[in-house]
Amino acid sequence: MNSSKKKSLASIAGIVAIATFISKIFGLVREQIVAAAFGVGIVVNAYAYAYVIPGFLLILLGGINGPFHSSLVSVLAKREQKEAAPLIETITTLVSTILLLVTIILVIYADKFIDLLAPGLDPNVRDMAILQLQIMAPLAIFAGLIGIGFGSLNASDQYWLPSISPLFSSLTIVIGVGGLFWFLGDQINAPEYIQFGSLMLAGTTLAGGVWQWLAQQLTQIKLGISTLKLRFDWGREGVNDVMKVMAPATLSSGMLHINVYTDLYFASYIENAAAAMRYANFIVLTPLGIISNMILVPFLPVFSRLTSPENWEELKVRIRQGLILSALTMLPLTAIFMALSNPIVRIIYERGVFKSSDSGIVAPVLFAYGVGMFFYLGRDVLVRVFYALGDGQTPFKISIVNIFLNAILDYLLVKEFETQGLVYATIGVNVLSTIAMIWILHKRLNGFPLKQWIFIFTILVIATVISGFACWGSNEFLCFLWGEKGLLIQLINLFLSSLIAVGIFLLLIMPLKLPELEILFSKVSGKFSRR
């Protein structure tokens, strides 16, 4: 929406970073409590499958930078604020009607969905997963409402609440599961209590989604951009513009998440694979979520305002900025996660019923996730460019191809690498998607300086490999020097080794004199808005 005061990219990135960081900290506490209470066991394995569809919808529809958020920002950023409320209410009514039907289907056919997702599940895990899915099914409706809230609030220059609102979901689980674990202790996994613990985990997940939506809705009402009024005026001007981006974007992102289903299908035949993937994936998503919001949230409206041919040169500069900023933030983390996967898992999760044997299951999976961190974020940057151009069809077509490719890679790699192979398959798909989208945009926008980009990324990869080995060697030396017993010593070793990795990475890339590196160092001073 047009506004008299536009926040700079620096201020937006700062707000989003702080809010997302706080939210992710609570998410970390949530996962630590779940791990301490249930470990790598029946409850978390069942939840990993039961949460697939509700979680998929929360990420797909309700996630910041998701298709609902992106499509609304793309359309509302070009309109006056007075047009927002009727348009948002109409979209909300349309989406809620569709998602109500989805919820009913999930409740009635929960057993069919679990059997489709995980035919290899143990019967006890299967029964628990079915009940958990039925409890969490209404999240389908709230996922859509949350996504619409993200988009409408961001388009109104409101970034704090959307970025911090996932905290409410985490806090609900922390209170519910944490309180039960405090009361029962290790007995929470005893036969007479384990079902209650399972229901508490699913119930607080649903309650957290409701709380997150309420917080957004109250702010929307206060700003005058939406009420709880139902509007069935689906022919209203702007609705078609939103749906032209939202529908194919949702299908495209949905196709991407079908790869998750494929992974879990194979994981159901590997003991504890689903729980291991859940724990490892969360560690990766914590920094990835913070950094992706910093990059994608401020850049999306910028991409949308540069889609005219006369602005393509600046658009190409912004695309380069998005990709290289992604690399500068993700590749050092790749080095750290690959070098220190075991210490990281031990520090985060080893307490309660989560033992060293569980760390041995999760750490190799974290190593695998670390390999592909840049491609997770780089792909999302490029997808947002297509959304800004009003093209949801191209990412959708690429995603269709990826479904079949991911299934083939899963089948081939799981034999050799087991659970890690499922992660490598997803990374392979993201690599090919990133390359395909760069090439298509290269042709559409009259050419990128690809040789220059290839040179830059080659140096960045070399720096990542060297800093990774330095990180591993530093940790080994510190463990030899004063050991690794005790949480404080482990944290010191992790911090110093990570610091060495980042320092070496920066030293190796300094000769490139990247303006994007200057953006990272100078965004607080406001240069981010003009680079």
C-alpha positions in Angstrom: 0.0 0.0 0.0 1.2 3.5 -0.8 2.2 5.3 2.4 3.6 8.7 3.2 6.4 7.2 5.2 8.3 4.2 3.9 10.7 2.4 6.2 14.1 1.9 4.7 15.3 -1.6 4.0 17.7 -1.3 6.9 15.0 -0.5 9.4 12.7 -3.2 8.1 15.5 -5.8 8.2 16.4 -4.7 11.7 12.8 -5.0 13.0 12.3 -8.3 11.3 15.7 -9.7 12.5 15.0 -8.8 16.2 11.5 -10.0 16.2 12.3 -13.2 14.3 15.3 -13.8 16.6 13.1 -13.6 19.7 10.5 -15.9 18.1 13.2 -18.4 17.1 14.6 -18.4 20.7 11.2 -19.4 22.0 11.0 -22.0 19.2 14.4 -23.4 20.4 13.1 -23.6 23.9 10.0 -25.4 22.6 12.1 -28.0 20.8 14.3 -28.5 23.8 11.3 -29.2 26.0 9.8 -31.6 23.5 13.2 -33.4 23.2 13.7 -33.5 27.0 10.2 -34.8 27.5 9.9 -37.3 24.7 13.4 -37.9 23.2 13.6 -39.7 19.9 10.6 -41.9 20.7 7.0 -42.8 19.8 5.3 -39.5 20.6 7.7 -37.4 18.5 7.7 -39.9 15.6 3.9 -39.9 15.6 3.8 -36.1 15.8 6.3 -35.8 12.9 3.8 -37.5 10.7 0.6 -36.0 12.2 2.0 -32.5 11.9 3.0 -32.9 8.3 -0.2 -31.6 6.8 -1.1 -29.0 9.4 2.6 -27.9 9.5 2.7 -27.9 5.7 -0.3 -25.6 5.6 1.1 -23.3 8.3 4.4 -22.9 6.3 2.7 -22.9 2.9 -0.2 -20.6 3.7 0.6 -19.0 7.0 4.3 -18.5 6.7 6.0 -15.2 6.3 7.3 -15.1 2.7 4.7 -17.8 1.8 2.4 -17.4 -1.2 -0.5 -15.8 0.7 1.9 -13.2 2.2 3.8 -12.7 -1.0 0.7 -12.3 -3.2 -1.0 -9.8 -0.9 2.1 -7.7 -0.5 2.6 -7.7 -4.3 -0.9 -6.4 -4.9 -1.5 -4.2 -1.9 1.9 -2.4 -2.2 0.5 -0.9 -5.4 -2.8 0.3 -3.9 -4.1 2.9 -1.6 -4.7 1.9 2.0 -8.5 2.7 1.8 -8.8 -0.1 -0.7 -7.3 -2.7 1.7 -10.0 -3.6 4.1 -12.7 -4.7 1.6 -10.1 -6.6 -0.5 -8.6 -8.4 2.5 -12.0 -9.3 3.9 -13.1 -10.7 0.6 -9.9 -12.8 0.3 -10.3 -13.9 3.9 -13.9 -15.1 3.3 -12.9 -17.0 0.1 -9.9 -18.7 1.6 -11.7 -19.6 4.9 -14.5 -21.2 3.0 -12.1 -23.4 1.1 -10.0 -24.3 4.2 -13.1 -25.2 6.3 -13.8 -28.0 3.7 -10.1 -29.0 4.0 -10.4 -29.2 7.8 -13.5 -31.4 7.6 -11.8 -33.8 5.2 -8.7 -34.0 7.4 -10.8 -35.0 10.4 -12.9 -37.6 8.6 -10.1 -39.2 6.6 -7.1 -38.8 9.1 -6.4 -42.5 9.0 -6.2 -42.5 5.2 -3.8 -39.6 5.1 -1.5 -41.2 7.7 -1.5 -44.5 5.8 -0.7 -42.6 2.6 2.2 -40.7 4.2 3.7 -43.5 6.2 2.7 -47.0 5.2 5.6 -48.5 7.2 4.6 -47.1 10.6 4.4 -49.3 13.7 0.6 -49.7 14.6 1.0 -47.9 17.9 2.7 -44.9 16.3 0.0 -45.0 13.5 -2.9 -44.8 16.0 -1.3 -42.0 17.9 -0.5 -40.0 14.7 -4.2 -40.4 13.5 -5.5 -38.9 16.7 -3.0 -36.1 16.7 -3.9 -35.2 13.1 -7.6 -35.0 14.0 -6.8 -32.6 16.8 -4.6 -30.3 14.7 -6.8 -30.4 11.6 -8.4 -26.9 12.3 -4.9 -25.4 11.9 -5.8 -25.5 8.1 -8.2 -22.6 8.6 -5.9 -20.6 10.9 -2.9 -21.1 8.6 -4.7 -19.2 5.8 -5.8 -16.5 8.2 -2.3 -16.1 9.6 -0.8 -15.9 6.0 -3.4 -13.2 5.1 -2.5 -11.3 8.3 1.2 -11.4 7.4 0.6 -10.0 4.0 -1.8 -7.3 5.0 0.3 -6.1 8.0 3.5 -6.0 6.0 1.8 -4.1 3.2 0.8 -1.6 5.9 4.4 -1.2 7.0 3.8 -3.4 10.1 6.7 -5.8 10.5 7.2 -6.4 14.2 4.0 -8.3 15.0 4.1 -10.6 11.9 7.7 -11.5 12.6 7.3 -12.2 16.3 3.8 -13.8 16.2 5.1 -17.4 15.8 6.3 -16.9 19.4 2.7 -17.4 20.6 2.6 -20.9 19.1 5.9 -21.9 20.7 4.9 -20.4 24.1 1.7 -22.4 24.2 3.6 -25.7 23.7 6.2 -24.6 26.2 3.6 -24.0 28.8 1.5 -27.1 28.1 4.2 -29.8 27.5 6.7 -28.1 29.8 4.2 -28.0 32.6 3.2 -31.6 32.1 6.9 -32.7 32.0 7.6 -30.7 35.2 4.8 -32.5 36.9 5.4 -36.0 35.6 9.1 -36.1 34.9 10.3 -39.1 33.0 7.0 -40.8 33.8 5.5 -38.8 30.9 6.6 -41.7 28.7 5.1 -44.4 31.0 2.3 -46.4 29.3 -0.4 -44.9 31.5 0.6 -41.3 30.6 2.1 -41.4 27.2 -1.2 -41.0 25.4 -2.0 -37.9 27.5 1.4 -36.5 26.7 0.7 -37.0 23.0 -2.7 -35.3 23.2 -1.1 -32.3 25.1 1.5 -31.9 22.3 -1.2 -31.8 19.6 -3.6 -29.7 21.6 -1.2 -27.0 22.5 0.0 -26.9 18.8 -3.6 -26.1 17.8 -4.0 -23.6 20.6 -0.8 -21.8 19.6 -2.1 -21.3 16.1 -5.3 -19.8 17.3 -3.4 -17.4 19.6 -1.1 -16.4 16.8 -4.1 -15.5 14.6 -5.9 -13.6 17.4 -2.8 -11.4 17.9 -2.7 -10.5 14.2 -6.4 -10.0 13.9 -6.6 -7.5 16.8 -3.9 -5.4 15.1 -5.6 -5.5 11.7 -8.8 -4.2 13.3 -6.9 -1.5 15.1 -5.3 -0.4 11.8 -8.6 -0.5 10.0 -7.4 -2.8 7.3 -9.6 -5.8 8.2 -12.5 -6.8 10.4 -14.2 -10.1 11.1 -16.8 -9.2 8.5 -17.6 -11.8 5.9 -17.6 -10.5 2.3 -18.7 -12.7 -0.6 -18.0 -10.0 -3.3 -15.5 -12.2 -5.1 -15.8 -10.1 -8.3 -14.3 -7.1 -6.5 -11.4 -5.3 -8.2 -8.1 -6.6 -6.9 -9.4 -10.1 -5.9 -8.5 -11.5 -9.3 -5.0 -9.8 -9.1 -4.3 -11.5 -5.8 -5.6 -14.9 -6.9 -3.6 -14.7 -10.1 -0.4 -14.8 -8.0 -1.8 -16.6 -5.0 -3.2 -19.7 -6.7 -0.2 -20.7 -8.8 2.2 -19.7 -6.1 0.3 -21.9 -3.6 0.4 -24.8 -6.0 4.0 -24.2 -6.7 5.0 -24.1 -3.0 2.7 -27.0 -2.4 4.5 -29.0 -5.0 7.7 -28.3 -3.2 6.3 -29.6 0.0 5.1 -32.8 -1.6 8.8 -33.5 -1.6 8.6 -33.6 2.2 5.8 -36.2 1.9 8.0 -38.3 -0.4 10.9 -38.0 2.1 8.6 -39.1 5.0 7.2 -42.0 3.0 10.7 -43.5 2.8 11.5 -42.4 6.3 8.6 -44.5 7.7 10.7 -47.6 6.9 13.7 -46.3 8.9 13.5 -46.4 12.6 13.4 -42.9 14.3 14.2 -41.2 10.9 11.2 -38.8 11.1 12.1 -37.6 14.6 15.7 -37.2 13.7 14.8 -35.1 10.6 12.5 -33.0 12.7 15.1 -32.2 15.3 17.9 -31.6 12.8 15.7 -29.5 10.5 14.7 -27.2 13.4 18.3 -26.4 14.2 18.8 -25.4 10.5 15.6 -23.5 10.3 16.4 -21.3 13.3 19.1 -19.2 11.7 17.6 -19.8 8.2 14.3 -18.3 9.3 15.9 -15.3 10.9 18.1 -14.5 7.9 15.5 -15.4 5.3 13.1 -12.9 6.9 15.8 -10.2 7.0 16.4 -10.7 3.3 13.1 -11.7 1.8 10.7 -9.4 3.7 12.4 -6.1 2.8 13.3 -7.2 -0.8 9.8 -8.4 -1.9 8.1 -5.0 -2.1 11.3 -3.7 -3.8 11.1 -6.4 -6.4 7.5 -5.6 -7.0 8.2 -1.9 -7.7 11.0 -2.7 -10.2 9.1 -5.0 -12.6 8.7 -2.5 -15.5 11.2 -3.0 -18.3 12.8 0.4 -17.7 13.6 -0.7 -14.1 15.1 -4.1 -15.0 18.7 -3.0 -14.6 18.0 -2.0 -11.0 16.0 -5.2 -10.5 19.0 -7.3 -11.6 21.2 -5.5 -9.1 18.6 -6.3 -6.4 18.5 -9.9 -7.5 22.3 -10.2 -7.2 22.1 -8.5 -3.8 19.5 -11.1 -2.6 21.6 -14.1 -3.8 25.0 -12.9 -2.6 23.5 -11.8 0.8 22.1 -15.3 1.0 25.5 -16.8 0.3 27.3 -14.5 2.7 25.0 -15.4 5.5 24.3 -19.1 4.8 27.7 -20.4 3.7 29.5 -19.7 7.0 26.7 -21.6 8.7 27.2 -24.5 6.3 30.8 -24.7 7.4 29.8 -24.6 11.1 27.0 -27.1 10.9 29.0 -29.6 8.9 32.1 -29.3 11.1 30.3 -29.2 14.5 27.1 -31.2 13.9 27.6 -33.5 16.9 28.5 -30.8 19.4 25.6 -28.6 18.3 23.1 -31.4 18.8 24.5 -32.3 22.2 24.4 -28.7 23.4 20.8 -28.1 22.2 19.1 -31.4 23.0 21.0 -33.6 25.4 18.9 -33.4 28.5 16.0 -35.2 30.0 15.3 -38.4 28.2 17.3 -37.2 25.1 20.7 -39.1 25.5 24.0 -39.3 23.7 22.6 -42.2 21.6 19.9 -39.8 20.3 22.6 -37.3 19.4 24.3 -39.9 17.4 21.1 -40.3 15.4 20.4 -36.6 14.8 23.9 -35.3 14.2 24.5 -36.9 10.8 21.2 -35.6 9.6 22.1 -32.1 10.7 25.4 -32.5 8.8 23.4 -33.3 5.6 21.0 -30.3 6.1 24.0 -28.0 6.5 25.2 -28.8 3.0 22.2 -27.2 1.3 21.6 -24.1 3.4 22.3 -21.6 0.7 20.1 -23.3 -1.9 17.1 -23.2 0.5 17.4 -19.5 0.8 18.7 -18.7 -2.7 15.8 -20.6 -4.3 13.3 -18.6 -2.2 14.8 -15.3 -3.3 14.4 -16.2 -7.0 10.8 -17.4 -6.4 9.9 -14.0 -5.0 11.2 -12.4 -8.1 8.8 -14.4 -10.2 6.0 -13.6 -7.8 6.8 -9.9 -8.1 6.7 -10.2 -11.9 3.2 -11.7 -11.6 4.4 -15.1 -12.7 3.5 -18.0 -10.5 3.4 -20.4 -13.4 7.1 -20.8 -13.9 7.9 -21.9 -10.3 4.9 -24.2 -10.4 6.2 -25.9 -13.5 9.6 -26.3 -12.0 8.1 -27.7 -8.9 6.1 -30.4 -10.8 9.4 -31.6 -12.4 11.0 -31.6 -8.9 8.4 -34.0 -7.5 9.5 -36.8 -9.8 13.2 -35.9 -9.5 13.0 -35.9 -5.7 11.3 -39.3 -5.6 14.0 -40.8 -7.9 16.8 -39.3 -5.8 15.1 -40.5 -2.6 14.9 -44.0 -3.9 18.6 -44.0 -5.0 20.2 -42.1 -2.1 18.3 -43.7 0.8 19.9 -47.1 0.0 23.4 -45.6 0.4 22.9 -42.9 3.0 19.6 -43.9 4.8 18.1 -40.8 6.5 20.9 -38.5 5.2 20.0 -39.6 1.7 16.6 -38.1 2.0 18.1 -34.8 2.9 20.6 -35.0 0.1 17.8 -35.7 -2.4 16.0 -32.5 -1.3 19.2 -30.5 -1.7 19.7 -31.9 -5.2 16.3 -30.7 -6.1 16.9 -27.2 -4.7 20.2 -26.9 -6.6 18.6 -27.7 -9.9 15.6 -25.4 -9.2 18.0 -22.5 -8.4 20.0 -23.0 -11.6 16.8 -23.3 -13.7 15.3 -20.1 -12.3 18.5 -18.1 -12.7 18.7 -19.2 -16.3 15.0 -18.3 -17.0 15.4 -14.9 -15.4 18.7 -14.4 -17.3 16.7 -14.8 -20.6 13.7 -12.8 -19.5 15.5 -9.8 -18.0 18.0 -9.4 -20.9 20.9 -11.1 -19.3 22.8 -11.4 -16.0 26.6 -11.1 -15.8 26.8 -14.9 -15.2 30.5 -15.3 -15.6 31.1 -12.7 -12.9 28.5 -14.5 -10.7 30.1 -17.9 -11.2 33.5 -16.5 -10.3 32.2 -14.9 -7.1 30.3 -18.1 -6.0 33.3 -20.3 -6.7 35.5 -18.2 -4.4 32.7 -18.3 -1.8 32.5 -22.1 -1.9 36.2 -22.4 -1.6 36.2 -20.1 1.4 33.4 -22.2 2.9 35.4 -25.5 2.5 38.5 -24.0 4.1 36.7 -22.4 6.9 34.8 -25.6 7.6 38.0 -27.6 8.0 39.4 -24.8 10.2 36.3 -24.9 12.3 36.6 -28.7 12.8 40.3 -28.5 13.5 39.8 -25.7 16.0 37.2 -27.7 17.9 39.4 -30.8 18.0 42.3 -28.7 19.4 40.1 -27.1 22.0 38.7 -30.4 23.1 42.2 -31.8 23.4 43.4 -28.6 25.3 40.7 -28.6 28.0 38.2 -31.3 27.2 34.5 -31.1 26.3 32.8 -32.1 29.6 30.1 -29.7 30.9 27.8 -27.4 29.1 29.9 -24.3 29.6 33.0 -25.8 28.1 31.0 -27.1 25.2 29.6 -23.7 24.6 33.0 -22.1 24.7 34.4 -24.6 22.2 31.5 -24.1 19.9 31.7 -20.3 20.1 35.4 -20.1 19.5 35.4 -22.6 16.7 32.5 -20.9 15.0 34.2 -17.5 15.4 37.4 -18.8 13.8 35.3 -20.2 10.9 33.5 -16.9 10.3 36.8 -15.0 10.6 38.6 -17.1 8.0 35.6 -17.0 5.7 35.6 -13.2 5.8 39.4 -13.0 5.3 39.3 -15.2 2.3 36.5 -13.2 0.5 37.7 -9.7 1.4 39.7 -9.5 -1.9 36.5 -9.8 -3.8 35.4 -6.3 -2.4 31.8 -7.3 -2.6 29.3 -4.4 -2.1 27.0 -6.9 -0.5 29.5 -7.4 2.2 29.5 -3.7 2.8 25.7 -3.8 3.0 25.9 -6.4 5.8 28.4 -4.2 7.8 26.8 -0.9 7.1 23.0 -1.5 7.1 22.6 0.1 10.5 23.9 3.4 9.1 21.2 3.4 6.4 23.4 2.5 3.4 21.3 -0.6 2.8 18.4 1.5 1.5 20.6 2.9 -1.3 23.1 0.2 -2.3 
